Amino acid sequence: MLLAATIVLGWLDFRLRAGRIQGLQRRARVAWMGRIARRIVRLLGLRIAVRGHIPDRGLIIANHLSYLDIIVMNAVTRCLFVSKAEIADWPIFGRCGSWAGLVYIDRQRRSDVAEVAVQMRERLEDAVPLVLFPEGTTSSGEAVLPFKPSLFASVIESGGPVTACAIDYTLPGGSAREDICYWGGDKMGPHLFRLLGKTDIRVTLAFGEPTIPCGDRKAIARELHAQVSSLRAQAVSSAEATP
């Protein structure tokens, strides 16, 4: 109930602000999104551990496990995302995300890639970190799925720093794979109901060192995949060693 109240109050806050401050700078809109995300993190009792330096600009390339990734990343980094087009139609979240400046892509339409690249550059020019999940979908977390290189031309063209990030969840006494990772045939309603019944969810965000990538997009995709995989392996080992 508290989570629902937070979302509703956040939506009302959005409705009150949106009409008056449509011209507000994107960084201020992202800060608003971050405040809502941090409230949700507190209500869910998520315990977030951050390893490495949190980037304040450039692209962040991360693995994708759950819809929680967006909340956790937004709470920590005050960032925007390249998200699947369906999210734009989600009640409340889609409207708020569009207002803040999320970039939506329909991966089934190749013509979307060029327009998305333009929007990505615009966000990066506003000095707002932009998160890309190049696996293209969520997974069970058993391994980092191959990265789709279609948007990595934008990574090259941006000329800015790119930071690899690994996301990992642990659930002492439970299964992160079944109750936190959102994958396969999971449905949002039943999955969210199970997740809300869990306590002591632990999250690790492991950031690498920012780099300026060069080479062709497929080579960059392979290199960043290797970095994210290595960071996640380290995060998993560290989590297993923590009582």
RAWO-V894761 format. One record per backbone hydrogen bond with DSSP energy under -1.0 kcal/mol. CO is the residue of the C=O (numbers start at 0). NH is the residue of the N-H. E is the energy in kcal/mol with one decimal. If there is no record, write none. Layout:
BEGIN
CO,NH,E ; CO,NH,E
END
This chain:
BEGIN
0,4,-2.6 ; 1,5,-2.4 ; 2,6,-2.3 ; 3,7,-2.6 ; 4,8,-2.9 ; 5,9,-2.5 ; 6,10,-2.3 ; 7,11,-2.5 ; 8,12,-2.5 ; 9,13,-2.4 ; 10,14,-2.6 ; 11,15,-2.3 ; 12,16,-2.2 ; 13,17,-3.3 ; 16,20,-2.2 ; 20,23,-2.0 ; 24,28,-1.6 ; 25,29,-2.7 ; 26,30,-2.0 ; 27,31,-1.7 ; 28,32,-2.0 ; 29,33,-2.3 ; 30,34,-1.9 ; 31,35,-1.7 ; 32,36,-2.3 ; 33,37,-2.5 ; 34,38,-1.7 ; 35,39,-2.0 ; 36,40,-2.4 ; 37,41,-2.1 ; 38,42,-2.3 ; 39,43,-2.5 ; 40,45,-1.9 ; 46,202,-3.1 ; 48,204,-2.7 ; 50,206,-3.3 ; 57,129,-2.1 ; 58,162,-2.8 ; 59,131,-2.9 ; 60,164,-2.7 ; 63,138,-1.1 ; 64,181,-2.7 ; 65,68,-1.5 ; 67,71,-2.9 ; 68,72,-2.9 ; 69,73,-2.2 ; 70,74,-2.1 ; 71,75,-1.7 ; 72,76,-3.1 ; 73,77,-1.3 ; 79,130,-3.2 ; 80,102,-2.7 ; 82,104,-2.4 ; 83,86,-1.5 ; 84,87,-1.4 ; 85,88,-1.7 ; 86,89,-1.6 ; 89,93,-1.3 ; 90,92,-3.3 ; 91,95,-2.6 ; 92,96,-2.8 ; 93,97,-2.3 ; 94,98,-2.2 ; 95,99,-2.3 ; 96,100,-1.9 ; 96,101,-2.8 ; 102,82,-3.2 ; 104,84,-1.8 ; 105,108,-2.0 ; 108,111,-1.8 ; 109,112,-1.2 ; 111,115,-2.7 ; 112,116,-2.2 ; 113,117,-1.6 ; 114,118,-2.1 ; 115,119,-2.7 ; 116,120,-2.0 ; 117,121,-1.9 ; 118,122,-2.2 ; 119,123,-2.3 ; 120,124,-2.1 ; 122,127,-1.4 ; 123,126,-1.6 ; 128,79,-2.4 ; 129,59,-2.7 ; 130,81,-2.3 ; 131,61,-2.0 ; 132,135,-1.8 ; 133,147,-3.3 ; 148,151,-1.7 ; 151,155,-1.7 ; 152,156,-2.5 ; 153,157,-2.0 ; 160,58,-1.9 ; 161,210,-2.2 ; 162,60,-2.6 ; 163,207,-2.8 ; 165,205,-2.5 ; 167,203,-2.8 ; 169,201,-2.6 ; 170,173,-2.8 ; 174,178,-2.5 ; 175,179,-1.9 ; 175,180,-2.9 ; 182,185,-1.9 ; 186,190,-2.2 ; 187,191,-2.9 ; 188,192,-2.3 ; 189,193,-2.2 ; 190,194,-2.5 ; 191,195,-2.5 ; 194,197,-1.9 ; 200,46,-2.7 ; 201,169,-2.4 ; 202,48,-3.1 ; 203,167,-1.9 ; 204,50,-3.1 ; 205,165,-2.4 ; 210,161,-2.7 ; 215,219,-2.3 ; 216,220,-2.4 ; 217,221,-2.1 ; 218,222,-2.3 ; 219,223,-2.7 ; 220,224,-2.1 ; 221,225,-2.1 ; 222,226,-2.0 ; 223,227,-2.7 ; 224,228,-2.5 ; 225,229,-2.2 ; 226,230,-2.6 ; 227,231,-2.4 ; 228,232,-2.2 ; 229,233,-2.1 ; 230,234,-2.2 ; 231,235,-2.8 ; 232,236,-2.2 ; 233,237,-2.3 ; 234,238,-2.4 ; 235,239,-2.3 ; 236,240,-1.3
END
